């Protein structure tokens, strides 16, 4: 039974009601066994939400605890925590007002934006504490409100540039189409909303909270926390050694970049990961013409075999097509719904299911989870690794062309299996009029076809009303005349002269296979060839197939192409590459506008790929696959690295404008000023994402887990790049007195002693 409930009905109550109704019916079913197990795809969503809720709560606790420990002062931790929460809440509210629902991709968007939200919050609070501490150490009597406003102004210096730099990397995701766009758009939109909300909170709520909590400077004049002092004590000599021998930093960066580039060809490319859904769909199709009893027997056999697999809790099946079903299939097709135990090994259970259904030669099948099946069939209509679609107008030539393409595919390295789509045909009576013979009897082809159709299929000529019922009146031949091919050939056709002629005297009557369904795509008939891949990256196999198809000589009006996930992935990567180049150019121009120096912008731009290397290597070591979420996480790492580097170089330039001599002392001082926010942001974000990494790819975390892995790996390298590589580049390769425009001048107000020294 396939039961549809009202949208506002409670699923659990409906499920229990169905089970109770079936239990009541059982005594009157005369021994017929009724399995009251319920297969409910929404179970995966419930389990996914539970897993995500636990991970989010643990991450939130770790984030708050880490901010409290590293910032030590409760005021500072409160401001930073509230800024992050308000930014996320604002983004969720705007998203909800757009009429959207929260799903896995929405959560992924917030996950990759987390580091930027934490950086905004920590940077503001760190600037406040540092400026108050400097003022108190100098013995000045500057009002707290003035100090706080100056600190906020310093922290928000160049906020337009840093916000745009954070937004630009993910804009290419909005250029996807089809399934890719449906998947990528919520992620990108949520990320953009969170970043923009964080910028607004940073210039409004954070200053207001700081003004209230630090009005008298309370708490801001304390010594740095022990953790930060320990990091500072070991960071300073390490930085001095690096800038003393910058070649070491350059060599290490080159090695990391080479490793990341070398690992790229080994990645498996897919739009989405495989979902750990407990509901498994087995599509089961016998050879054309298989009878309903035979399909029922085969389906029962495989169903009983599946029930004996450890980890399988329920197996159900439906045969043929439902009256209102949306699948165009015949009685030789079946669908099995297999429910697995959530605590069982998902990979081992799926492998056992595939092995069981492989044991039935002649029956084509496809095994996938419910979510994978929905996503895959929405995109290409096939469950194969790669799908090659052959187009053409005529069935005969189309089938021959498909066989040629299949022979070519069998020679491609990495192809382990091929399956040409079977034409859905059934035996039909075919009547072909002989024009010369029909002309002798004065018959036109239409006369013969109409008479044959009336005798074989019937013709409604009226209705009979009797006892408030309506009966159709149909003219038809007697059953004996249409029960065999000989009887059909002997059917008599009326001639215009008033005589009769046998059907086989004016037409060729034969049994021929006739397609029951004509598959079309883009107004053209097509045949699909499914390709299974093993021992090689499917993306490379798809590229090889495309290259060979381009060189094949096919008949006029016939062509073949790769469709489905890997074609979508290739188009997505091509479109994203073009948009990514535009975003990279825009980021470079923003860097030049921020630094007021082409040289500094170019040097800093070249360090960004090094910052990404950690995310690439982390994805390669853990899984070796690059999904859409992983690509988005890499773009977020790029935004984090760009923001941190811009803030550091702007700090160097601000110190130069304050009169500090360019040299090691300036670089060390500027790096130490940015160290707390850099370290706290990286560590707090890492701890918040650790629960997603530890839990692995459980239900609901198939997308969030790879994102967390890439972001954490990217945070490691981006932090090292900002802490060591950029200081070495700035000191060694940056020209003196570059980019000292007015926007970089210090916002610090002169002290009273400094005002006294100013000449009239």
C-alpha positions as CSV (number, residue, x, y, z in Angstrom):
1,X,0.0,0.0,0.0
2,X,1.3,3.4,-1.0
3,X,-0.4,5.9,1.4
4,X,-0.4,9.7,1.0
5,X,-1.1,11.7,4.1
6,X,-2.2,15.3,4.4
7,X,0.7,17.7,4.6
8,X,-0.2,18.8,8.2
9,X,-0.8,15.2,9.5
10,X,1.5,13.7,12.0
11,X,3.6,11.0,10.2
12,X,4.0,8.9,13.3
13,X,0.3,8.9,14.1
14,X,-0.6,7.9,10.5
15,X,2.0,5.1,10.6
16,X,0.6,3.7,13.9
17,X,-3.0,4.0,12.5
18,X,-2.1,2.0,9.4
19,X,-0.4,-0.7,11.5
20,X,-3.5,-0.9,13.8
21,X,-5.9,-1.1,10.8
22,X,-3.9,-4.0,9.2
23,X,-3.8,-5.9,12.5
24,X,-7.6,-5.6,12.7
25,X,-8.0,-6.9,9.2
26,X,-5.7,-9.9,9.7
27,X,-8.3,-12.3,11.2
28,X,-10.5,-11.9,8.2
29,X,-7.9,-12.5,5.5
30,X,-8.2,-16.3,5.5
31,X,-4.6,-17.0,6.3
32,X,-3.1,-14.5,3.9
33,X,0.1,-13.1,5.5
34,X,0.3,-9.4,5.9
35,X,3.7,-7.7,6.7
36,X,2.9,-4.6,8.7
37,X,6.4,-3.2,8.5
38,X,6.5,0.3,7.2
39,X,9.0,1.7,4.8
40,X,9.2,5.4,5.3
41,X,11.9,7.5,3.5
42,X,11.4,10.3,5.9
43,X,13.1,8.2,8.6
44,X,16.4,9.2,7.1
45,X,15.5,12.9,7.5
46,X,14.6,12.3,11.2
47,X,17.9,10.5,11.8
48,X,19.9,13.1,9.9
49,X,18.4,15.9,11.9
50,X,19.2,14.1,15.1
51,X,22.8,13.6,14.1
52,X,23.2,17.2,12.9
53,X,21.6,18.5,16.1
54,X,24.0,16.7,18.3
55,X,27.0,17.8,16.2
56,X,25.8,21.5,16.2
57,X,25.2,21.5,20.0
58,X,28.7,20.0,20.6
59,X,30.2,22.4,18.2
60,X,28.5,25.4,19.8
61,X,29.6,24.3,23.3
62,X,33.2,23.9,22.0
63,X,33.1,27.3,20.3
64,X,31.8,29.1,23.4
65,X,34.3,27.3,25.7
66,X,37.2,28.0,23.4
67,X,36.3,31.7,23.1
68,X,36.0,31.9,26.9
69,X,39.3,30.2,27.6
70,X,41.4,32.0,24.9
71,X,39.8,35.5,25.5
72,X,39.6,34.9,29.2
73,X,37.5,38.0,29.9
74,X,33.7,37.2,30.0
75,X,32.9,40.6,28.4
76,X,35.1,39.9,25.4
77,X,33.8,36.3,25.0
78,X,30.2,37.5,25.4
79,X,30.6,40.1,22.6
80,X,32.2,37.6,20.3
81,X,29.7,34.8,21.0
82,X,26.7,37.2,20.5
83,X,28.1,38.5,17.3
84,X,28.4,35.0,15.8
85,X,24.9,34.0,17.0
86,X,23.3,37.2,15.8
87,X,24.9,36.9,12.4
88,X,23.6,33.3,12.0
89,X,20.2,34.2,13.3
90,X,19.9,37.1,10.9
91,X,20.9,35.0,8.0
92,X,18.3,32.3,9.0
93,X,15.6,34.9,9.4
94,X,16.2,36.4,6.0
95,X,16.3,32.9,4.4
96,X,13.0,32.0,6.1
97,X,11.4,35.3,4.9
98,X,12.3,34.2,1.3
99,X,10.0,31.2,1.8
100,X,12.9,28.7,1.8
101,X,13.2,25.7,4.1
102,X,16.3,24.6,6.0
103,X,18.0,21.5,4.4
104,X,21.5,19.9,4.3
105,X,22.9,22.5,1.8
106,X,21.6,25.4,4.0
107,X,23.5,23.9,6.9
108,X,26.6,23.5,4.7
109,X,26.4,27.2,3.7
110,X,26.4,28.2,7.4
111,X,29.2,25.8,8.2
112,X,31.6,27.3,5.6
113,X,30.7,30.8,6.7
114,X,31.5,30.0,10.4
115,X,35.2,30.9,10.2
116,X,34.4,34.4,8.7
117,X,31.8,35.0,11.4
118,X,34.2,34.1,14.1
119,X,36.9,36.2,12.5
120,X,34.7,39.3,12.4
121,X,33.7,38.9,16.0
122,X,37.2,38.2,17.4
123,X,38.9,40.9,15.3
124,X,36.6,43.6,16.7
125,X,36.9,42.5,20.3
126,X,40.6,42.0,20.0
127,X,41.0,45.5,18.7
128,X,39.0,46.9,21.5
129,X,41.0,45.1,24.2
130,X,44.4,46.0,22.6
131,X,43.6,49.7,22.3
132,X,42.3,50.0,25.8
133,X,45.4,48.1,27.1
134,X,47.7,50.4,25.1
135,X,46.0,53.5,26.4
136,X,46.2,52.3,30.0
137,X,49.8,51.3,29.7
138,X,50.7,54.8,28.4
139,X,49.1,56.4,31.4
140,X,46.7,58.4,29.3
141,X,43.3,59.7,30.5
142,X,41.4,59.2,27.2
143,X,37.7,58.6,27.6
144,X,36.7,55.0,27.2
145,X,34.1,55.9,24.6
146,X,36.7,57.6,22.4
147,X,39.1,54.6,22.7
148,X,36.3,52.1,21.9
149,X,35.2,54.0,18.8
150,X,38.7,54.4,17.6
151,X,39.3,50.6,18.1
152,X,36.2,49.8,16.2
153,X,37.2,52.1,13.4
154,X,40.6,50.4,13.2
155,X,39.1,46.9,13.2
156,X,36.6,47.9,10.5
157,X,39.2,49.6,8.4
158,X,38.7,48.3,4.8
159,X,35.5,46.4,5.8
160,X,34.1,46.9,2.3
161,X,37.1,45.3,0.7
162,X,37.2,42.3,3.1
163,X,33.5,41.7,2.8
164,X,33.6,41.8,-1.0
165,X,36.7,39.5,-0.9
166,X,34.7,37.0,1.3
167,X,31.7,37.1,-1.0
168,X,33.3,36.9,-4.4
169,X,34.8,33.3,-4.3
170,X,31.4,31.6,-3.9
171,X,29.6,33.6,-6.6
172,X,30.6,31.0,-9.3
173,X,28.3,28.5,-7.7
174,X,25.3,30.7,-8.7
175,X,26.2,30.1,-12.4
176,X,25.4,26.4,-12.3
177,X,22.2,25.1,-13.9
178,X,19.8,22.2,-13.5
179,X,20.4,19.9,-10.6
180,X,23.7,21.6,-9.8
181,X,22.0,24.9,-9.4
182,X,19.3,23.4,-7.2
183,X,22.0,22.0,-5.0
184,X,24.4,24.9,-5.0
185,X,22.1,27.9,-4.8
186,X,21.0,27.3,-1.1
187,X,24.6,26.8,0.0
188,X,25.8,30.0,-1.7
189,X,22.9,32.1,-0.7
190,X,23.2,31.1,3.0
191,X,26.9,31.8,2.9
192,X,26.4,35.2,1.4
193,X,23.6,36.1,3.8
194,X,25.7,35.0,6.8
195,X,28.8,37.0,5.6
196,X,26.7,40.2,4.9
197,X,24.9,39.8,8.3
198,X,28.2,39.5,10.0
199,X,29.5,42.7,8.4
200,X,26.3,44.5,9.5
201,X,26.6,43.2,13.1
202,X,30.3,44.1,13.2
203,X,29.6,47.8,12.5
204,X,26.4,48.1,14.7
205,X,25.8,45.6,17.4
206,X,29.5,44.9,18.3
207,X,30.4,48.6,18.9
208,X,27.2,49.1,21.0
209,X,28.0,46.1,23.2
210,X,31.6,47.1,23.6
211,X,30.5,50.7,24.6
212,X,28.2,49.3,27.3
213,X,30.5,46.5,28.7
214,X,33.8,48.4,28.4
215,X,32.5,51.9,29.3
216,X,35.1,52.3,32.0
217,X,37.7,50.0,30.5
218,X,36.9,47.3,33.0
219,X,38.4,44.0,32.1
220,X,40.2,45.3,29.0
221,X,43.4,46.2,30.9
222,X,44.1,42.6,32.0
223,X,47.1,40.7,30.8
224,X,46.6,38.4,27.8
225,X,45.3,34.8,28.7
226,X,47.9,32.2,29.5
227,X,47.3,30.3,26.2
228,X,47.9,33.4,24.1
229,X,51.0,34.3,26.1
230,X,52.3,30.8,25.6
231,X,51.6,31.0,21.8
232,X,53.1,34.5,21.7
233,X,56.3,33.4,23.4
234,X,57.0,30.7,20.9
235,X,55.7,32.5,17.9
236,X,58.1,35.5,18.2
237,X,61.4,33.6,17.9
238,X,59.9,31.3,15.2
239,X,58.8,34.4,13.1
240,X,62.2,36.0,13.5
241,X,63.9,32.9,12.2
242,X,61.6,32.7,9.3
243,X,62.0,36.3,8.2
244,X,65.8,35.9,8.8
245,X,65.8,33.0,6.3
246,X,62.8,33.5,4.0
247,X,64.0,30.9,1.6
248,X,62.8,28.2,4.0
249,X,59.3,29.6,4.0
250,X,59.3,29.9,0.2
251,X,60.5,26.3,-0.2
252,X,58.0,24.9,2.2
253,X,55.2,26.8,0.5
254,X,56.3,25.4,-2.9
255,X,56.4,21.9,-1.6
256,X,52.8,22.2,-0.2
257,X,51.6,23.7,-3.4
258,X,53.2,20.9,-5.5
259,X,51.7,18.2,-3.3
260,X,48.2,19.7,-3.7
261,X,48.6,20.0,-7.5
262,X,49.9,16.4,-7.7
263,X,46.9,15.0,-5.8
264,X,44.3,16.8,-8.0
265,X,44.3,14.2,-10.8
266,X,43.5,11.4,-8.3
267,X,40.3,13.0,-7.0
268,X,36.9,11.4,-7.8
269,X,34.6,14.1,-9.0
270,X,30.9,14.0,-8.2
271,X,28.3,16.5,-7.6
272,X,27.0,15.0,-4.4
273,X,28.3,12.3,-2.0
274,X,26.5,9.0,-1.5
275,X,23.8,9.4,1.1
276,X,23.7,6.9,4.0
277,X,20.0,6.4,3.7
278,X,18.5,3.2,5.3
279,X,15.9,2.9,2.5
280,X,17.4,1.1,-0.6
281,X,15.7,1.0,-4.0
282,X,16.3,-2.0,-6.3
283,X,15.0,-1.5,-9.8
284,X,14.4,-4.9,-11.3
285,X,13.6,-5.5,-15.0
286,X,13.3,-8.8,-16.9
287,X,13.7,-9.3,-20.7
288,X,10.9,-7.8,-22.8
289,X,7.9,-10.1,-23.0
290,X,8.5,-11.7,-19.6
291,X,5.1,-12.7,-18.2
292,X,3.6,-11.4,-14.9
293,X,3.8,-14.8,-13.2
294,X,7.5,-15.2,-14.1
295,X,8.4,-11.7,-12.9
296,X,6.5,-12.4,-9.7
297,X,8.4,-15.6,-9.2
298,X,11.8,-13.9,-9.8
299,X,10.9,-11.0,-7.6
300,X,9.8,-13.3,-4.8
301,X,13.1,-15.3,-5.1
302,X,15.3,-12.2,-4.8
303,X,13.2,-10.7,-2.1
304,X,13.6,-13.9,0.1
305,X,17.3,-13.8,-0.6
306,X,17.5,-10.2,0.5
307,X,15.6,-10.9,3.7
308,X,18.4,-13.3,4.7
309,X,21.1,-10.7,4.5
310,X,22.3,-9.4,8.0
311,X,21.3,-5.8,8.4
312,X,18.1,-6.1,6.3
313,X,15.0,-5.5,8.4
314,X,12.3,-5.4,5.7
315,X,11.8,-6.1,2.0
316,X,8.8,-5.1,0.0
317,X,8.1,-5.1,-3.8
318,X,5.7,-3.8,-6.4
319,X,5.3,-5.4,-9.8
320,X,4.4,-3.5,-13.0
321,X,2.9,-0.1,-13.0
322,X,0.3,1.4,-10.7
323,X,-2.9,2.8,-12.2
324,X,-1.8,6.4,-11.5
325,X,2.0,5.6,-11.5
326,X,4.4,8.0,-13.1
327,X,6.8,5.2,-14.4
328,X,6.2,4.0,-17.9
329,X,6.9,0.3,-17.4
330,X,5.3,-3.1,-18.2
331,X,4.7,-6.2,-16.1
332,X,8.4,-7.2,-16.8
333,X,9.5,-4.5,-14.4
334,X,9.5,-4.4,-10.6
335,X,10.7,-2.3,-7.8
336,X,12.0,-3.7,-4.4
337,X,12.2,-1.5,-1.3
338,X,14.8,-2.7,1.1
339,X,15.0,-1.2,4.6
340,X,18.3,-1.6,6.4
341,X,19.1,-1.4,10.1
342,X,20.5,2.0,10.9
343,X,23.1,0.4,13.2
344,X,24.4,-2.0,10.5
345,X,27.5,-1.3,8.4
346,X,26.0,0.6,5.5
347,X,28.7,-0.1,3.0
348,X,28.8,-3.9,3.7
349,X,25.0,-4.1,3.6
350,X,24.9,-2.3,0.2
351,X,27.6,-4.6,-1.1
352,X,25.7,-7.7,0.0
353,X,22.5,-6.4,-1.7
354,X,24.3,-5.8,-5.0
355,X,25.9,-9.3,-4.8
356,X,22.5,-10.9,-4.3
357,X,20.8,-9.2,-7.2
358,X,23.8,-9.9,-9.5
359,X,23.1,-13.6,-9.2
360,X,20.1,-13.4,-11.7
361,X,21.4,-13.4,-15.3
362,X,19.2,-11.8,-17.9
363,X,17.6,-9.4,-15.4
364,X,18.9,-5.9,-15.4
365,X,18.9,-4.0,-12.1
366,X,20.0,-0.9,-10.4
367,X,20.7,-0.6,-6.6
368,X,20.9,2.7,-4.8
369,X,19.6,4.5,-1.7
370,X,16.4,6.4,-2.0
371,X,18.0,9.8,-2.0
372,X,20.7,8.8,-4.5
373,X,17.9,7.4,-6.7
374,X,15.9,10.6,-6.6
375,X,18.9,12.9,-7.3
376,X,20.4,10.6,-10.0
377,X,17.2,9.9,-11.9
378,X,16.2,13.5,-11.8
379,X,19.4,14.4,-13.5
380,X,19.9,11.6,-16.1
381,X,17.4,8.8,-15.5
382,X,20.1,6.2,-15.0
383,X,21.9,4.7,-12.0
384,X,25.1,3.9,-14.0
385,X,28.5,5.6,-13.3
386,X,28.4,7.2,-16.7
387,X,25.6,7.5,-19.2
388,X,26.2,7.8,-23.0
389,X,23.1,8.8,-25.0
390,X,22.8,8.0,-28.7
391,X,20.4,10.2,-30.7
392,X,18.8,9.5,-34.1
393,X,15.5,9.4,-36.1
394,X,15.1,5.7,-37.2
395,X,15.0,2.8,-34.8
396,X,17.1,0.4,-37.0
397,X,19.9,2.8,-37.7
398,X,19.8,4.1,-34.1
399,X,20.2,0.6,-32.7
400,X,23.1,-0.2,-35.1
401,X,24.8,3.1,-34.1
402,X,24.4,2.3,-30.4
403,X,26.1,-1.0,-31.0
404,X,29.0,0.7,-32.7
405,X,29.3,3.2,-29.8
406,X,29.1,0.2,-27.3
407,X,32.0,-1.5,-29.1
408,X,34.1,1.7,-28.9
409,X,33.3,2.1,-25.2
410,X,34.4,-1.5,-24.5
411,X,38.0,-0.4,-25.5
412,X,38.2,2.5,-23.1
413,X,40.5,2.0,-20.2
414,X,38.6,1.8,-16.9
415,X,35.2,0.6,-18.3
416,X,34.3,-2.6,-16.5
417,X,30.7,-3.0,-17.7
418,X,28.3,-1.9,-20.4
419,X,24.6,-2.1,-20.7
420,X,22.7,-0.9,-23.8
421,X,19.1,0.1,-23.0
422,X,16.7,-2.4,-24.2
423,X,13.9,-1.2,-26.5
424,X,10.6,-1.9,-24.7
425,X,8.8,-3.9,-27.4
426,X,6.0,-6.4,-27.6
427,X,4.6,-8.6,-30.4
428,X,1.8,-6.9,-32.4
429,X,-0.1,-7.7,-35.5
430,X,1.3,-5.5,-38.3
431,X,-0.9,-5.0,-41.4
432,X,0.9,-3.6,-44.5
433,X,-1.4,-2.8,-47.5
434,X,-0.2,-4.0,-50.9
435,X,-1.2,-1.0,-53.1
436,X,-1.3,-2.9,-56.4
437,X,-3.5,-5.7,-55.1
438,X,-5.9,-3.3,-53.2
439,X,-6.2,-1.3,-56.4
440,X,-7.5,-4.3,-58.3
441,X,-10.5,-4.5,-55.9
442,X,-11.1,-0.8,-55.8
443,X,-9.8,-0.4,-52.3
444,X,-7.7,2.5,-50.9
445,X,-5.2,1.8,-48.1
446,X,-7.3,3.7,-45.6
447,X,-10.3,1.5,-46.4
448,X,-8.2,-1.6,-45.5
449,X,-6.7,-0.1,-42.4
450,X,-10.1,1.0,-41.0
451,X,-11.8,-2.3,-41.7
452,X,-8.9,-4.2,-40.1
453,X,-8.9,-1.9,-37.1
454,X,-12.7,-2.4,-36.6
455,X,-12.4,-6.2,-36.8
456,X,-9.4,-6.4,-34.5
457,X,-9.9,-3.5,-32.0
458,X,-13.6,-2.7,-32.3
459,X,-15.5,0.4,-33.1
460,X,-17.9,2.1,-30.7
461,X,-21.1,2.9,-32.6
462,X,-23.5,4.0,-29.8
463,X,-24.7,3.5,-26.2
464,X,-27.4,1.4,-24.7
465,X,-29.3,2.8,-21.7
466,X,-30.9,0.2,-19.4
467,X,-31.9,0.3,-15.7
468,X,-30.1,3.7,-15.3
469,X,-26.9,2.2,-16.6
470,X,-25.0,3.0,-19.8
471,X,-23.5,0.3,-22.0
472,X,-21.2,1.0,-24.9
473,X,-22.2,-0.7,-28.2
474,X,-19.1,-1.9,-30.1
475,X,-18.9,-3.5,-33.5
476,X,-16.3,-6.2,-33.4
477,X,-15.4,-9.5,-35.0
478,X,-16.2,-12.8,-33.4
479,X,-13.4,-14.1,-31.0
480,X,-12.6,-17.1,-33.2
481,X,-11.6,-14.9,-36.1
482,X,-9.0,-12.9,-34.2
483,X,-7.6,-15.6,-31.9
484,X,-4.9,-16.6,-34.4
485,X,-2.8,-15.2,-37.2
486,X,-4.6,-17.5,-39.7
487,X,-8.0,-16.2,-38.5
488,X,-6.9,-12.6,-38.9
489,X,-5.6,-13.2,-42.4
490,X,-9.1,-14.7,-43.3
491,X,-11.0,-11.6,-42.2
492,X,-13.3,-10.4,-45.0
493,X,-13.1,-6.8,-46.2
494,X,-16.0,-5.2,-48.0
495,X,-15.3,-4.0,-51.5
496,X,-16.9,-1.0,-53.2
497,X,-18.6,-3.3,-55.7
498,X,-20.5,-5.1,-52.9
499,X,-18.3,-8.2,-52.8
500,X,-15.7,-9.4,-50.2
501,X,-12.0,-10.0,-50.2
502,X,-9.8,-11.8,-47.6
503,X,-7.4,-9.5,-45.7
504,X,-4.3,-11.4,-46.8
505,X,-5.3,-10.9,-50.4
506,X,-4.8,-7.2,-50.2
507,X,-2.2,-6.8,-47.4
508,X,0.7,-8.5,-45.7
509,X,-0.3,-9.6,-42.2
510,X,2.5,-10.6,-39.8
511,X,3.6,-10.5,-36.2
512,X,6.3,-8.0,-35.6
513,X,8.0,-6.4,-32.5
514,X,6.6,-2.9,-31.9
515,X,8.0,-0.4,-29.4
516,X,5.6,0.2,-26.5
517,X,7.5,3.3,-25.4
518,X,9.5,5.7,-27.6
519,X,12.2,7.4,-25.5
520,X,12.9,10.9,-26.6
521,X,15.2,13.7,-25.6
522,X,15.3,17.1,-27.2
523,X,12.7,16.0,-29.7
524,X,15.0,13.1,-30.9
525,X,14.7,9.4,-30.4
526,X,17.5,8.0,-28.2
527,X,19.1,4.9,-26.8
528,X,21.1,5.0,-23.5
529,X,24.3,3.0,-22.9
530,X,25.2,2.7,-19.2
531,X,28.9,2.5,-18.3
532,X,30.3,1.0,-15.1
533,X,33.8,2.3,-14.1
534,X,36.4,0.6,-12.0
535,X,40.1,1.2,-11.3
536,X,40.1,4.7,-12.7
537,X,38.7,8.1,-12.0
538,X,35.2,8.3,-13.5
539,X,35.9,11.9,-14.5
540,X,38.9,10.9,-16.5
541,X,36.9,8.0,-18.1
542,X,34.1,10.5,-19.1
543,X,36.7,12.9,-20.6
544,X,38.2,10.0,-22.6
545,X,34.8,8.9,-23.9
546,X,34.0,12.5,-25.0
547,X,37.3,12.6,-26.9
548,X,36.6,9.3,-28.7
549,X,33.0,10.3,-29.5
550,X,34.2,13.5,-31.1
551,X,36.4,11.5,-33.5
552,X,33.8,8.9,-34.4
553,X,32.1,9.0,-37.9
554,X,28.4,8.5,-37.3
555,X,25.5,8.6,-39.8
556,X,24.0,11.9,-40.8
557,X,21.5,13.1,-38.1
558,X,23.0,10.7,-35.5
559,X,25.2,11.7,-32.7
560,X,26.2,10.5,-29.2
561,X,27.2,12.4,-26.0
562,X,27.9,11.9,-22.3
563,X,24.9,12.9,-20.2
564,X,24.1,12.7,-16.5
565,X,26.3,13.4,-13.5
566,X,29.7,13.6,-15.1
567,X,28.4,15.7,-18.0
568,X,26.7,17.9,-15.4
569,X,29.9,18.0,-13.4
570,X,32.0,18.9,-16.4
571,X,29.6,21.7,-17.4
572,X,29.5,22.9,-13.9
573,X,33.3,22.9,-13.6
574,X,33.6,24.7,-17.0
575,X,31.0,27.4,-16.0
576,X,32.5,27.7,-12.5
577,X,36.0,28.1,-14.0
578,X,34.9,31.0,-16.2
579,X,33.1,32.6,-13.3
580,X,36.0,31.8,-11.0
581,X,38.4,33.7,-13.3
582,X,36.2,36.7,-13.2
583,X,36.0,36.5,-9.4
584,X,39.8,36.1,-9.2
585,X,40.3,39.2,-11.3
586,X,37.9,41.1,-9.1
587,X,39.7,40.0,-6.0
588,X,43.0,41.1,-7.4
589,X,41.6,44.5,-8.2
590,X,40.2,44.8,-4.7
591,X,43.6,43.9,-3.2
592,X,45.2,46.6,-5.3
593,X,42.6,49.1,-4.1
594,X,43.1,48.1,-0.5
595,X,46.9,48.1,-0.6
596,X,47.3,51.0,-3.1
597,X,50.1,48.9,-4.6
598,X,50.2,46.7,-7.6
599,X,53.3,45.0,-6.4
600,X,51.9,44.1,-3.0
601,X,48.6,43.0,-4.5
602,X,50.4,40.7,-7.0
603,X,52.7,39.2,-4.3
604,X,49.8,38.6,-1.9
605,X,47.6,37.1,-4.6
606,X,50.3,34.5,-5.3
607,X,50.2,33.3,-1.7
608,X,46.5,32.4,-1.9
609,X,47.0,29.0,-3.7
610,X,49.4,28.0,-0.9
611,X,46.6,28.7,1.6
612,X,44.3,26.4,-0.3
613,X,46.8,23.5,-0.4
614,X,45.9,22.3,3.1
615,X,42.2,21.9,2.2
616,X,43.0,20.0,-1.0
617,X,45.4,17.7,0.9
618,X,43.0,17.1,3.7
619,X,40.3,16.1,1.2
620,X,42.7,13.8,-0.6
621,X,43.9,12.1,2.6
622,X,40.5,11.5,4.1
623,X,38.4,10.6,1.1
624,X,40.0,11.3,-2.3
625,X,36.7,12.8,-3.7
626,X,35.9,16.4,-4.6
627,X,32.1,17.1,-4.3
628,X,30.3,20.3,-4.7
629,X,30.5,20.9,-1.0
630,X,34.2,20.4,-1.0
631,X,34.6,23.0,-3.8
632,X,32.5,25.5,-1.9
633,X,34.6,24.8,1.3
634,X,37.8,25.5,-0.7
635,X,36.3,28.8,-1.9
636,X,35.5,29.7,1.7
637,X,39.1,28.9,2.7
638,X,40.2,31.3,0.0
639,X,38.0,34.0,1.5
640,X,39.4,33.4,5.0
641,X,43.0,33.5,3.8
642,X,42.4,36.7,1.8
643,X,40.7,38.4,4.7
644,X,43.4,37.5,7.2
645,X,46.2,38.5,4.8
646,X,44.6,41.8,4.0
647,X,44.1,42.7,7.7
648,X,47.8,41.8,8.4
649,X,49.2,43.9,5.5
650,X,47.0,46.8,6.4
651,X,48.3,46.6,10.0
652,X,51.9,46.8,8.6
653,X,51.0,49.8,6.6
654,X,49.2,51.5,9.5
655,X,52.4,51.0,11.6
656,X,54.5,52.6,8.9
657,X,52.1,55.6,8.7
658,X,52.5,55.9,12.5
659,X,56.2,56.4,12.0
660,X,57.6,52.9,12.6
661,X,60.7,52.1,10.6
662,X,60.3,49.4,8.0
663,X,62.1,46.3,9.0
664,X,62.0,43.2,11.2
665,X,60.7,45.2,14.1
666,X,57.7,46.5,12.2
667,X,56.8,43.1,10.8
668,X,57.2,41.3,14.2
669,X,55.1,44.0,15.9
670,X,52.3,43.9,13.2
671,X,52.2,40.1,13.3
672,X,52.0,40.1,17.1
673,X,49.1,42.6,17.0
674,X,47.2,40.3,14.6
675,X,48.2,37.0,16.3
676,X,45.4,36.8,18.9
677,X,42.6,37.3,16.4
678,X,44.3,35.0,13.8
679,X,45.0,32.2,16.4
680,X,41.6,32.5,18.2
681,X,39.7,32.4,14.9
682,X,41.5,29.3,13.6
683,X,41.3,27.4,16.9
684,X,37.7,28.3,17.7
685,X,36.5,27.4,14.2
686,X,38.4,24.2,14.2
687,X,36.9,23.1,17.6
688,X,33.4,24.0,16.4
689,X,33.8,21.8,13.3
690,X,35.6,18.9,15.1
691,X,32.3,17.1,16.0
692,X,31.4,16.9,12.2
693,X,34.8,15.4,11.5
694,X,34.7,12.9,14.3
695,X,31.2,11.7,13.5
696,X,32.3,10.8,9.9
697,X,29.8,10.5,7.0
698,X,26.9,9.3,9.1
699,X,23.3,10.0,8.1
700,X,22.9,13.8,7.6
701,X,26.6,14.5,7.6
702,X,27.5,13.3,4.1
703,X,27.9,16.9,3.0
704,X,28.9,18.6,6.2
705,X,31.7,16.2,7.0
706,X,33.8,16.8,3.8
707,X,33.2,20.5,4.2
708,X,34.5,20.4,7.8
709,X,37.6,18.4,6.7
710,X,38.4,20.9,3.9
711,X,37.9,24.0,6.1
712,X,40.0,22.6,8.9
713,X,42.8,21.6,6.5
714,X,42.6,25.0,4.9
715,X,42.6,26.8,8.2
716,X,45.9,25.1,9.1
717,X,47.7,26.3,5.9
718,X,46.0,29.7,5.7
719,X,47.0,30.4,9.3
720,X,50.6,29.3,8.6
721,X,50.7,31.5,5.4
722,X,49.4,34.5,7.3
723,X,51.7,33.9,10.3
724,X,54.9,33.2,8.4
725,X,54.8,33.4,4.6
726,X,53.2,36.9,4.3
727,X,55.6,38.5,6.8
728,X,58.5,37.0,4.9
729,X,57.1,38.2,1.5
730,X,56.3,41.7,2.8
731,X,59.7,42.2,4.3
732,X,61.7,40.6,1.5
733,X,59.9,41.4,-1.7
734,X,57.7,44.3,-0.8
735,X,59.1,47.7,-1.9
736,X,59.5,50.3,0.9
737,X,56.8,52.9,1.5
738,X,54.3,51.3,-0.8
739,X,50.6,51.7,-0.3
740,X,50.8,54.4,2.3
741,X,47.6,56.1,1.1
742,X,45.4,58.1,3.4
743,X,43.0,55.2,4.1
744,X,45.9,53.3,5.9
745,X,46.8,56.2,8.2
746,X,46.3,55.3,11.8
747,X,43.0,56.4,13.4
748,X,44.7,56.6,16.8
749,X,44.2,60.0,18.4
750,X,47.4,61.8,19.6
751,X,48.1,61.9,23.3
752,X,48.3,65.1,25.2
753,X,52.1,65.0,25.2
754,X,52.1,64.5,21.5
755,X,49.8,67.4,21.0
756,X,52.1,69.6,23.0
757,X,54.9,68.8,20.6
758,X,52.9,69.8,17.5
759,X,54.2,73.2,16.2
760,X,51.7,76.0,15.9
